Amino acid sequence: MKNNLPLSYIEISKKNLIHNIKQFRNLIKAGTKISVAIKGNAYGHGQNIVAKILEPHVDYFQVNNVEELESLRKISQKKAFVLGYVQNSDLPRAIRSNCILTVFSLGQLKEINKISKKLKKIQEVCVPVDAYLGREGFLFSDLGEIFEEIKKSGYVKFTSIYAHFANIEDVSNFTHAQKQIKEYEKALELAKMFGFENPPRPVSTQGELGEAGPPRLGEAGLQTHISATSGILVYEKDSGINSIVRLGIGAYGMWPSEHLKKVYENEKFNLKPVLSWKTKIAQVKILEKGNTVGYGLTYKTNQKTKIAIIPQGYADGLDRGLSNKGEVLIGGARCKIIGRVSMNMFAVNVNHLSVVKVGDEVVIIGIQNKEKITAEQVAKKLDTINYEITTRISSLLPRVIT
């Protein structure tokens, strides 16, 4: 297989992906369903590759838009949430592709009902609650109008209500989460008043010394969800109250934050990175002292320097901010990026390698011998998050399953 590999590619570990799902499956209460986020090309891992592997292991997929949904339908008919906004002109495509649509406005809800009637289909919808997130979702003051319209809509079936936690990744004080739970509780009570089936009843808790502790929900109702990966770790492992959890970054073996990794990683619960990014050396040469490297003359050799040219760049998703800052692995050793990262190539210093040649493996993210470069390490150099590092990897790079 090694001889047939592409020049540059993303390696996907099927074993690690399934391992991560099983870790979360063992963590949550029996009967809780798992929805895996495959939006953003499965966080850069390859949407349909991930979907094919995980179809037997999860209950739902979640995508962002109708294009991702239609792509998914080429390989899977598993139920899928579309959590992003779908404009009215694209609603027929979404409804024909069988999904659970998120409602963003009263007008959109009416349009969903109108199109579903024309297509003679009952369309499932989910209602997002803006419980002090300040992003998508309905404010409590607007929910009554939405629930009333749903009751009048003969071709709409309300099957899911959800919210998002705003800041539980890096904190131990859950004051804002408590505030969110209380707002969500109000929404669920309102849904109950309108006659919708058995919404769950959240129950707030108090930590020691009166501090707000992790909120807990009451008996699970049908399709209620508030927890993504961080919420699963902080809440679901103890309370097990939602009917669905939305597993995102954790499915791919990455942690939502260093804080959660320190708190929850142990012998019984661990995550394994799914993605490696590999390429090969395109050229090796020696530059004399005083030579500049790359565009902008941002690096000048201070001695005779052996460099290797690597055939990847910002068009492939390697951030230009790694210029004169990033590293790669060659021969099991870290090699510094020198000069600017350009569109399709960059240079690294290989002076410390006694043997290096064209065609040698280069690891941009992943493990080589005893060394490793993680998405978290790259993110730290760029002052961003691991989500962005993998999601921005070009979808044009081949994904190879191992």
BAMAR-30694 format. One record per residue (C-alpha): residue in three letters; x, y, z. Coordinates in nm, 3 decimals. Example, Ala and Ser with C-alpha at 12.3 -4.5 7.8 and 13.67 -1.06 7.14 Angstrom:
<rs>
 residu       X       Y       Z
    ALA   1.230  -0.450   0.780
    SER   1.367  -0.106   0.714
</rs>
This chain:
<rs>
 residu       X       Y       Z
    MET   0.000   0.000   0.000
    LYS   0.288   0.238   0.084
    ASN   0.400   0.250  -0.280
    ASN   0.050   0.342  -0.398
    LEU  -0.001   0.635  -0.162
    PRO  -0.065   0.983  -0.302
    LEU   0.204   1.249  -0.275
    SER   0.011   1.434  -0.003
    TYR  -0.284   1.289   0.185
    ILE  -0.489   1.274   0.502
    GLU  -0.472   0.943   0.683
    ILE  -0.788   0.842   0.871
    SER  -0.769   0.577   1.141
    LYS  -1.089   0.372   1.133
    LYS  -0.986   0.195   1.453
    ASN  -0.936   0.520   1.646
    LEU  -1.261   0.670   1.518
    ILE  -1.463   0.371   1.639
    HIS  -1.265   0.367   1.965
    ASN  -1.367   0.726   2.038
    ILE  -1.735   0.657   1.973
    LYS  -1.722   0.358   2.206
    GLN  -1.557   0.570   2.475
    PHE  -1.850   0.812   2.470
    ARG  -2.106   0.534   2.435
    ASN  -1.970   0.381   2.756
    LEU  -1.980   0.721   2.927
    ILE  -2.344   0.810   2.864
    LYS  -2.655   0.649   3.003
    ALA  -2.785   0.340   2.824
    GLY  -3.050   0.436   2.572
    THR  -2.911   0.784   2.504
    LYS  -2.869   0.832   2.131
    ILE  -2.555   0.973   1.971
    SER  -2.563   1.225   1.690
    VAL  -2.221   1.284   1.534
    ALA  -2.138   1.616   1.372
    ILE  -1.998   1.563   1.023
    LYS  -2.031   1.926   0.917
    GLY  -1.726   2.107   0.784
    ASN  -1.620   1.793   0.596
    ALA  -1.632   1.605   0.927
    TYR  -1.403   1.863   1.087
    GLY  -1.166   1.812   0.794
    HIS  -1.160   1.433   0.817
    GLY  -1.380   1.367   0.514
    GLN  -1.758   1.371   0.554
    ASN  -1.865   1.059   0.372
    ILE  -1.560   0.858   0.473
    VAL  -1.645   0.923   0.836
    ALA  -2.016   0.860   0.776
    LYS  -1.950   0.520   0.616
    ILE  -1.733   0.413   0.909
    LEU  -1.970   0.539   1.177
    GLU  -2.308   0.444   1.028
    PRO  -2.332   0.119   1.229
    HIS  -2.213   0.287   1.548
    VAL  -2.424   0.604   1.584
    ASP  -2.790   0.701   1.573
    TYR  -2.790   1.032   1.385
    PHE  -2.563   1.254   1.182
    GLN  -2.574   1.631   1.190
    VAL  -2.478   1.856   0.902
    ASN  -2.484   2.230   0.849
    ASN  -2.649   2.279   0.511
    VAL  -2.839   2.119   0.226
    GLU  -2.524   2.059   0.021
    GLU  -2.373   1.850   0.299
    LEU  -2.705   1.668   0.339
    GLU  -2.728   1.581  -0.031
    SER  -2.370   1.457  -0.027
    LEU  -2.448   1.237   0.274
    ARG  -2.752   1.090   0.099
    LYS  -2.524   0.944  -0.170
    ILE  -2.393   0.695   0.084
    SER  -2.634   0.688   0.380
    GLN  -3.003   0.724   0.460
    LYS  -2.946   0.753   0.834
    LYS  -3.150   1.027   1.001
    ALA  -2.971   1.360   0.994
    PHE  -3.019   1.698   1.156
    VAL  -2.959   2.007   0.946
    LEU  -2.863   2.252   1.219
    GLY  -2.769   2.540   0.990
    TYR  -2.995   2.784   0.809
    VAL  -3.161   2.667   0.486
    GLN  -3.295   2.946   0.266
    ASN  -3.650   2.911   0.133
    SER  -3.540   2.835  -0.223
    ASP  -3.340   2.535  -0.096
    LEU  -3.612   2.392   0.129
    PRO  -3.753   2.155  -0.139
    ARG  -3.407   1.999  -0.178
    ALA  -3.374   1.950   0.196
    ILE  -3.723   1.807   0.239
    ARG  -3.677   1.563  -0.050
    SER  -3.348   1.449   0.108
    ASN  -3.515   1.340   0.432
    CYS  -3.382   1.528   0.730
    ILE  -3.476   1.702   1.052
    LEU  -3.480   2.073   0.972
    THR  -3.394   2.347   1.218
    VAL  -3.644   2.633   1.227
    PHE  -3.495   2.984   1.219
    SER  -3.804   3.202   1.183
    LEU  -4.183   3.205   1.175
    GLY  -4.175   3.276   0.803
    GLN  -3.946   2.983   0.736
    LEU  -4.170   2.755   0.941
    LYS  -4.470   2.853   0.729
    GLU  -4.268   2.792   0.414
    ILE  -4.161   2.447   0.534
    ASN  -4.524   2.355   0.591
    LYS  -4.627   2.495   0.252
    ILE  -4.357   2.306   0.059
    SER  -4.410   1.986   0.256
    LYS  -4.780   1.998   0.172
    LYS  -4.697   2.038  -0.197
    LEU  -4.454   1.744  -0.177
    LYS  -4.705   1.543   0.030
    LYS  -4.451   1.480   0.303
    ILE  -4.452   1.533   0.677
    GLN  -4.138   1.728   0.763
    GLU  -3.968   1.683   1.100
    VAL  -3.841   2.003   1.256
    CYS  -3.633   2.094   1.558
    VAL  -3.663   2.419   1.747
    PRO  -3.346   2.579   1.882
    VAL  -3.370   2.779   2.202
    ASP  -3.138   3.075   2.248
    ALA  -3.075   3.012   2.617
    TYR  -2.826   3.292   2.674
    LEU  -2.598   3.180   2.392
    GLY  -2.663   3.487   2.179
    ARG  -2.639   3.295   1.854
    GLU  -2.906   3.096   1.667
    GLY  -3.229   2.999   1.836
    PHE  -3.552   3.159   1.957
    LEU  -3.572   3.384   2.257
    PHE  -3.827   3.275   2.512
    SER  -4.052   3.569   2.421
    ASP  -4.080   3.438   2.063
    LEU  -4.137   3.070   2.135
    GLY  -4.511   3.091   2.198
    GLU  -4.572   3.219   1.847
    ILE  -4.357   2.940   1.702
    PHE  -4.532   2.667   1.903
    GLU  -4.872   2.806   1.805
    GLU  -4.780   2.799   1.437
    ILE  -4.647   2.443   1.463
    LYS  -4.981   2.331   1.607
    LYS  -5.156   2.479   1.303
    SER  -4.911   2.326   1.055
    GLY  -5.045   1.996   0.929
    TYR  -4.731   1.899   0.742
    VAL  -4.480   1.978   1.015
    LYS  -4.390   1.741   1.298
    PHE  -4.211   1.895   1.596
    THR  -3.972   1.624   1.720
    SER  -3.676   1.801   1.876
    ILE  -3.596   2.099   2.097
    TYR  -3.242   2.193   2.189
    ALA  -2.996   2.454   2.311
    HIS  -2.619   2.503   2.319
    PHE  -2.397   2.559   2.619
    ALA  -2.187   2.871   2.581
    ASN  -1.877   2.835   2.800
    ILE  -1.832   2.506   2.980
    GLU  -1.504   2.407   2.812
    ASP  -1.261   2.610   3.020
    VAL  -1.439   2.686   3.344
    SER  -1.514   2.522   3.676
    ASN  -1.774   2.782   3.773
    PHE  -2.103   2.692   3.607
    THR  -2.297   3.009   3.687
    HIS  -2.369   3.086   3.322
    ALA  -2.457   2.724   3.250
    GLN  -2.708   2.736   3.537
    LYS  -2.857   3.049   3.386
    GLN  -2.882   2.873   3.050
    ILE  -3.046   2.565   3.201
    LYS  -3.310   2.777   3.374
    GLU  -3.392   2.953   3.046
    TYR  -3.407   2.620   2.867
    GLU  -3.632   2.486   3.145
    LYS  -3.874   2.770   3.080
    ALA  -3.882   2.681   2.711
    LEU  -3.953   2.316   2.785
    GLU  -4.231   2.405   3.025
    LEU  -4.383   2.629   2.762
    ALA  -4.369   2.347   2.508
    LYS  -4.550   2.128   2.760
    MET  -4.819   2.394   2.802
    PHE  -4.875   2.385   2.426
    GLY  -4.930   2.010   2.445
    PHE  -4.608   1.880   2.296
    GLU  -4.504   1.537   2.417
    ASN  -4.316   1.497   2.741
    PRO  -4.046   1.761   2.726
    PRO  -3.771   1.695   2.984
    ARG  -3.762   1.897   3.302
    PRO  -3.418   2.037   3.394
    VAL  -3.331   2.057   3.761
    SER  -3.068   2.305   3.881
    THR  -2.816   2.204   4.146
    GLN  -2.597   2.396   4.385
    GLY  -2.233   2.320   4.441
    GLU  -2.038   2.360   4.764
    LEU  -2.047   2.696   4.940
    GLY  -2.347   2.799   4.734
    GLU  -2.154   2.809   4.405
    ALA  -2.349   2.712   4.099
    GLY  -2.268   2.351   4.021
    PRO  -2.323   2.162   3.697
    PRO  -2.695   2.180   3.610
    ARG  -2.880   1.850   3.584
    LEU  -3.186   1.768   3.382
    GLY  -3.482   1.559   3.492
    GLU  -3.648   1.270   3.311
    ALA  -3.555   1.247   2.946
    GLY  -3.814   1.330   2.687
    LEU  -3.813   1.267   2.314
    GLN  -3.529   1.426   2.119
    THR  -3.400   1.678   2.367
    HIS  -3.038   1.779   2.343
    ILE  -2.815   2.040   2.494
    SER  -2.477   1.867   2.523
    ALA  -2.199   1.862   2.267
    THR  -1.866   1.693   2.351
    SER  -1.793   1.921   2.646
    GLY  -2.147   1.889   2.777
    ILE  -2.124   1.510   2.760
    LEU  -1.811   1.517   2.975
    VAL  -1.937   1.771   3.227
    TYR  -2.305   1.668   3.252
    GLU  -2.414   1.353   3.074
    LYS  -2.167   1.122   3.242
    ASP  -2.331   1.195   3.576
    SER  -2.694   1.271   3.498
    GLY  -2.762   1.089   3.171
    ILE  -3.073   1.289   3.104
    ASN  -3.090   1.392   2.740
    SER  -3.237   1.163   2.479
    ILE  -2.964   1.269   2.234
    VAL  -2.608   1.397   2.270
    ARG  -2.435   1.587   1.989
    LEU  -2.084   1.448   1.963
    GLY  -1.845   1.666   1.765
    ILE  -1.475   1.724   1.831
    GLY  -1.449   1.427   2.068
    ALA  -1.545   1.181   1.794
    TYR  -1.227   1.279   1.614
    GLY  -1.004   1.219   1.913
    MET  -0.957   1.581   2.004
    TRP  -1.055   1.758   2.325
    PRO  -1.273   2.071   2.345
    SER  -1.012   2.228   2.573
    GLU  -0.695   2.149   2.766
    HIS  -0.895   2.205   3.085
    LEU  -1.137   1.922   3.007
    LYS  -0.852   1.695   2.900
    LYS  -0.677   1.742   3.234
    VAL  -0.997   1.682   3.429
    TYR  -1.143   1.385   3.242
    GLU  -0.864   1.192   3.070
    ASN  -0.776   0.873   3.256
    GLU  -0.708   0.504   3.202
    LYS  -1.077   0.426   3.150
    PHE  -1.154   0.725   2.929
    ASN  -0.914   0.837   2.660
    LEU  -0.940   0.972   2.307
    LYS  -0.724   0.881   2.011
    PRO  -0.655   1.124   1.724
    VAL  -0.814   1.004   1.400
    LEU  -0.633   1.225   1.151
    SER  -0.273   1.237   1.029
    TRP  -0.148   1.471   0.754
    LYS   0.137   1.335   0.547
    THR   0.338   1.428   0.239
    LYS   0.688   1.373   0.096
    ILE   0.999   1.581   0.043
    ALA   1.005   1.730  -0.307
    GLN   1.360   1.870  -0.309
    VAL   1.674   1.888  -0.092
    LYS   1.951   2.145  -0.133
    ILE   2.216   2.341   0.051
    LEU   2.202   2.720   0.071
    GLU   2.507   2.930   0.144
    LYS   2.522   3.163   0.443
    GLY   2.323   3.481   0.380
    ASN   2.069   3.328   0.142
    THR   1.705   3.426   0.188
    VAL   1.425   3.169   0.186
    GLY   1.085   3.224   0.027
    TYR   0.868   3.526  -0.046
    GLY   0.920   3.848   0.145
    LEU   1.281   3.767   0.244
    THR   1.162   3.690   0.597
    TYR   1.434   3.433   0.668
    LYS   1.810   3.456   0.601
    THR   2.050   3.170   0.665
    ASN   2.319   3.246   0.923
    GLN   2.532   2.953   0.809
    LYS   2.545   2.701   0.527
    THR   2.201   2.541   0.558
    LYS   2.045   2.224   0.422
    ILE   1.676   2.274   0.342
    ALA   1.394   2.052   0.222
    ILE   1.105   2.174   0.008
    ILE   0.766   2.042   0.118
    PRO   0.481   2.036  -0.142
    GLN   0.198   2.171   0.075
    GLY   0.082   2.524   0.150
    TYR  -0.202   2.748   0.248
    ALA  -0.413   2.629  -0.047
    ASP  -0.401   2.288   0.122
    GLY  -0.496   2.430   0.460
    LEU  -0.152   2.487   0.611
    ASP  -0.189   2.825   0.774
    ARG   0.045   3.100   0.649
    GLY   0.082   3.200   1.013
    LEU   0.314   2.900   1.054
    SER   0.577   3.084   0.851
    ASN   0.905   3.081   1.050
    LYS   0.709   2.927   1.337
    GLY   0.573   2.582   1.256
    GLU   0.738   2.240   1.250
    VAL   0.706   1.910   1.066
    LEU   0.843   1.563   1.133
    ILE   1.105   1.407   0.907
    GLY   1.293   1.092   1.005
    GLY   1.132   1.109   1.346
    ALA   1.277   1.454   1.416
    ARG   1.120   1.800   1.435
    CYS   1.218   2.029   1.151
    LYS   1.142   2.402   1.164
    ILE   0.955   2.581   0.889
    ILE   1.173   2.863   0.756
    GLY   1.055   3.147   0.538
    ARG   0.697   3.206   0.441
    VAL   0.447   2.930   0.377
    SER   0.331   2.987   0.020
    MET   0.028   2.859  -0.167
    ASN   0.156   2.511  -0.243
    MET   0.496   2.472  -0.077
    PHE   0.724   2.572   0.205
    ALA   1.080   2.508   0.324
    VAL   1.214   2.344   0.638
    ASN   1.557   2.339   0.796
    VAL   1.704   1.987   0.785
    ASN   2.063   2.072   0.886
    HIS   2.035   1.839   1.184
    LEU   1.943   1.536   0.973
    SER   2.239   1.331   0.852
    VAL   2.035   1.144   0.593
    VAL   1.749   1.315   0.411
    LYS   1.635   1.268   0.055
    VAL   1.358   1.335  -0.194
    GLY   1.059   1.113  -0.127
    ASP   1.111   1.086   0.248
    GLU   0.788   1.097   0.449
    VAL   0.691   1.429   0.605
    VAL   0.432   1.441   0.885
    ILE   0.254   1.772   0.928
    ILE   0.009   1.638   1.188
    GLY   0.051   1.295   1.339
    ILE   0.311   1.054   1.476
    GLN   0.647   0.955   1.329
    ASN   0.865   0.721   1.532
    LYS   0.853   0.858   1.887
    GLU   0.771   1.218   1.796
    LYS   0.426   1.364   1.733
    ILE   0.270   1.690   1.625
    THR  -0.092   1.737   1.731
    ALA  -0.362   1.970   1.605
    GLU  -0.355   2.125   1.951
    GLN   0.017   2.205   1.922
    VAL  -0.037   2.368   1.584
    ALA  -0.336   2.561   1.717
    LYS  -0.131   2.697   2.006
    LYS   0.128   2.840   1.768
    LEU  -0.150   3.017   1.580
    ASP  -0.348   3.128   1.887
    THR  -0.656   2.938   1.772
    ILE  -0.833   2.606   1.841
    ASN  -0.785   2.251   1.717
    TYR  -1.126   2.262   1.543
    GLU  -0.997   2.523   1.300
    ILE  -0.671   2.343   1.226
    THR  -0.834   2.025   1.095
    THR  -1.149   2.179   0.948
    ARG  -0.945   2.406   0.719
    ILE  -0.754   2.116   0.560
    SER  -0.845   2.112   0.192
    SER  -1.117   1.870   0.090
    LEU  -0.916   1.811  -0.230
    LEU  -0.647   1.620  -0.041
    PRO  -0.712   1.245  -0.069
    ARG  -0.836   1.074   0.249
    VAL  -0.681   0.733   0.303
    ILE  -0.840   0.494   0.555
    THR  -0.604   0.282   0.762
</rs>
